[in-house]
Amino acid sequence: MIGLLVFLASCIPSPTELAQSNVFALKAHRFMEANSNRENTAGI
């Protein structure tokens, strides 16, 4: 039971972790867009 609570608590991200993951997601999204744009122009 205590292990489950610890697991749930560790699953709840802290504000700093949320900010970091948002920045990472934004960078990954832009990277993916750049890659898809490159593929599209190369395919023309």
Secondary structure, 3 states (H helix, E strand, C coil): CHHHHHHHHHHCCCHHHHHHHHHHHHHHHHHHHHHHHHHHHHHC
